Amino acid sequence: MINIGLIGLGTVGSGVVEILNKRKDELKSILGSELFIKRILVKNINKKRDISLGKSLITLEFDEILKDSDISIIIEATGDLEESYNYIKKSLKAGKNVVTANKAVVSKYFEELTNMANKNNCAFLYEASVGGGIPILKPLKEVVATNEITQIQGILNGTCNYILTRMFDEKLAYEEALKIAQELGYAELDPTADIEGYDTLRKLRILGTIALKGKISEEDILVRGIKGIIPFDIEQIKNLGCTVKLIAEVKSTGDKFTAMVQPTIIKKNSYFANVNMAFNSVAFIGNNVGELKFYGSGAGKFPTANAVISDVLDIVKSSYRKGNPLGTRKLKNINEKIEEPYYLRVSSEYKKKFTILYDMADEILSTTDNIAIITKEVSIQNILSLISSLGIDDDKYFLGRIVK
Ligand SMILES: NC(=O)c1ccc[n+]([C@@H]2O[C@H](COP(=O)([O-])OP(=O)(O)OC[C@H]3O[C@@H](n4cnc5c(N)ncnc54)[C@H](OP(=O)(O)O)[C@@H]3O)[C@@H](O)[C@H]2O)c1
């Protein structure tokens, strides 16, 4: 019997319990022994839960998991940042294998926790933290062994992709699409991390660091979310034969790299334009393997729990990549060197001030209701500082990077 300690019994944790229960016999026949959840740590012991479990399974004491020498694998499925860091650190120090779904903790403490696992000869796996149910990190870790990765791109946030799809297909207003996303459980009650791009940024930090074999920190990534987009923008973007997606991208040439998360305007027939609703996708280019694309459910109870369990199986079968999968390359961020065309819309109340912005226009799309232009190739810093010097409020403009 392989004993597991589970931390967190919310969406992901309860999905793990349900799949392990339902697939008990199949898993036993593949692994030769049963996967058994011996203890579950939660925050609120009196909470009503949809899942039926023996009362004695649930605890509020982490030590009951940590100090149990029968437990060799710990699954961390809380949304907590600092507490989960403590749980993971103590578990690895005690020589226990750890699987987590928590992108925030992986992103913030990636190198430290990876080194700790390495030092203590145990596994630290986090497949579910990027792309939910899509198996992306394991193949990426394998591909980097034989390839130089020059580009990695993704749609990594289901909430943003859902909102943009509904706005594009059904002309919904941003607030309406967000409300539906919340009702359907795609978006959190506080959707800030999703719509401002920080959830995507954390995932790109993890992907980029593995892909480029060197540290890409959260601070290295230029981030702009989808907040502020209005149906007028969608109409203009449609007229260009394009759609808009929140795209995460890392590109490298030698030891130099760029990293960004931005609303990106892409041709309607391009690959990412057809990744819709709450789906996610990641594509990367390796010098030997060429382009690889991965597509699937980026979140949700069972897809995410499935990714967690696949990490557990890799630990039991010892089939995960051993050693430190993070490289030590010294990389130089050259984000400031990027110059690209942008779609810029500013609300009509700034009409007088906008004359200055016409100087950077390559094409003028609208001068009536809202003012919209396509800029020449410019750096994002230049546009943002001009917008700020004109005193244009954050919710009165929208800026989308144009990829031709
Ligand atoms: N949901 C998804 O589709 C999805 C997809 C990919 C990754 N993830 C990641 O997976 C993790 C879990 O997400 P979720 O949606 O399952 O969250 P959730 O539904 O909010 O569940 C969180 C669980 O963690 C427990 N918990 C919270 N803080 C704790 C602490 N300090 N100590 C012990 N237990 C604690 C809660 O206990 P109580 O039940 O007692 O409140 C709850 O059972 C997050 O990091 C999330 O980013 C989620």
Ligand as a Chemical Component Dictionary entry (heavy atoms), coordinates in Angstrom:
data_LIG
# 
_chem_comp.id                   LIG 
_chem_comp.type                 NON-POLYMER 
_chem_comp.pdbx_formal_charge   0 
_chem_comp.three_letter_code    LIG 
# 
loop_
_chem_comp_atom.comp_id 
_chem_comp_atom.atom_id 
_chem_comp_atom.alt_atom_id 
_chem_comp_atom.type_symbol 
_chem_comp_atom.charge 
_chem_comp_atom.model_Cartn_x 
_chem_comp_atom.model_Cartn_y 
_chem_comp_atom.model_Cartn_z 
_chem_comp_atom.pdbx_ordinal 
LIG N1  N1  N 0  -9.720  24.578 -9.429  1  
LIG C1  C1  C 0  -9.029  24.392 -10.534 2  
LIG O1  O1  O 0  -9.588  24.138 -11.612 3  
LIG C2  C2  C 0  -7.534  24.464 -10.501 4  
LIG C3  C3  C 0  -6.794  24.235 -11.677 5  
LIG C4  C4  C 0  -5.399  24.258 -11.641 6  
LIG C5  C5  C 0  -4.751  24.538 -10.449 7  
LIG N2  N2  N 1  -5.504  24.791 -9.330  8  
LIG C6  C6  C 0  -4.790  25.098 -8.090  9  
LIG O2  O2  O 0  -5.072  24.074 -7.144  10 
LIG C7  C7  C 0  -5.073  24.620 -5.836  11 
LIG C8  C8  C 0  -6.402  24.260 -5.153  12 
LIG O3  O3  O 0  -7.459  24.843 -5.886  13 
LIG P1  P1  P 0  -8.993  24.527 -5.537  14 
LIG O4  O4  O 0  -9.784  25.119 -6.649  15 
LIG O5  O5  O -1 -9.150  23.095 -5.197  16 
LIG O6  O6  O 0  -9.174  25.421 -4.231  17 
LIG P2  P2  P 0  -10.417 25.385 -3.209  18 
LIG O7  O7  O 0  -11.582 24.741 -3.823  19 
LIG O8  O8  O 0  -10.541 26.755 -2.671  20 
LIG O9  O9  O 0  -9.893  24.412 -2.049  21 
LIG C9  C9  C 0  -8.832  24.734 -1.211  22 
LIG C10 C10 C 0  -8.727  23.682 -0.128  23 
LIG O10 O10 O 0  -7.565  23.934 0.626   24 
LIG C11 C11 C 0  -7.884  23.987 2.018   25 
LIG N3  N3  N 0  -6.983  24.981 2.619   26 
LIG C12 C12 C 0  -6.884  26.300 2.319   27 
LIG N4  N4  N 0  -5.910  26.861 3.040   28 
LIG C13 C13 C 0  -5.407  25.887 3.821   29 
LIG C14 C14 C 0  -4.375  25.835 4.785   30 
LIG N5  N5  N 0  -3.650  26.921 5.108   31 
LIG N6  N6  N 0  -4.114  24.644 5.395   32 
LIG C15 C15 C 0  -4.821  23.543 5.073   33 
LIG N7  N7  N 0  -5.799  23.517 4.166   34 
LIG C16 C16 C 0  -6.079  24.678 3.547   35 
LIG C17 C17 C 0  -9.326  24.385 2.093   36 
LIG O11 O11 O 0  -9.839  23.879 3.323   37 
LIG P3  P3  P 0  -11.408 23.978 3.746   38 
LIG O12 O12 O 0  -12.113 23.058 2.778   39 
LIG O13 O13 O 0  -11.456 23.508 5.128   40 
LIG O14 O14 O 0  -11.792 25.419 3.529   41 
LIG C18 C18 C 0  -9.894  23.677 0.851   42 
LIG O15 O15 O 0  -10.242 22.357 1.155   43 
LIG C19 C19 C 0  -4.861  26.131 -5.992  44 
LIG O16 O16 O 0  -3.510  26.422 -5.784  45 
LIG C20 C20 C 0  -5.234  26.396 -7.436  46 
LIG O17 O17 O 0  -4.527  27.486 -7.999  47 
LIG C21 C21 C 0  -6.858  24.751 -9.326  48 
# 
loop_
_chem_comp_bond.comp_id 
_chem_comp_bond.atom_id_1 
_chem_comp_bond.atom_id_2 
_chem_comp_bond.value_order 
_chem_comp_bond.pdbx_ordinal 
LIG N1  C1  SING 1  
LIG C1  O1  DOUB 2  
LIG C1  C2  SING 3  
LIG C2  C3  SING 4  
LIG C2  C21 DOUB 5  
LIG C3  C4  DOUB 6  
LIG C4  C5  SING 7  
LIG C5  N2  DOUB 8  
LIG N2  C6  SING 9  
LIG N2  C21 SING 10 
LIG C6  O2  SING 11 
LIG C6  C20 SING 12 
LIG O2  C7  SING 13 
LIG C7  C8  SING 14 
LIG C7  C19 SING 15 
LIG C8  O3  SING 16 
LIG O3  P1  SING 17 
LIG P1  O4  DOUB 18 
LIG P1  O5  SING 19 
LIG P1  O6  SING 20 
LIG O6  P2  SING 21 
LIG P2  O7  DOUB 22 
LIG P2  O8  SING 23 
LIG P2  O9  SING 24 
LIG O9  C9  SING 25 
LIG C9  C10 SING 26 
LIG C10 O10 SING 27 
LIG C10 C18 SING 28 
LIG O10 C11 SING 29 
LIG C11 N3  SING 30 
LIG C11 C17 SING 31 
LIG N3  C12 SING 32 
LIG N3  C16 SING 33 
LIG C12 N4  DOUB 34 
LIG N4  C13 SING 35 
LIG C13 C14 SING 36 
LIG C13 C16 DOUB 37 
LIG C14 N5  SING 38 
LIG C14 N6  DOUB 39 
LIG N6  C15 SING 40 
LIG C15 N7  DOUB 41 
LIG N7  C16 SING 42 
LIG C17 O11 SING 43 
LIG C17 C18 SING 44 
LIG O11 P3  SING 45 
LIG P3  O12 DOUB 46 
LIG P3  O13 SING 47 
LIG P3  O14 SING 48 
LIG C18 O15 SING 49 
LIG C19 O16 SING 50 
LIG C19 C20 SING 51 
LIG C20 O17 SING 52 
# 
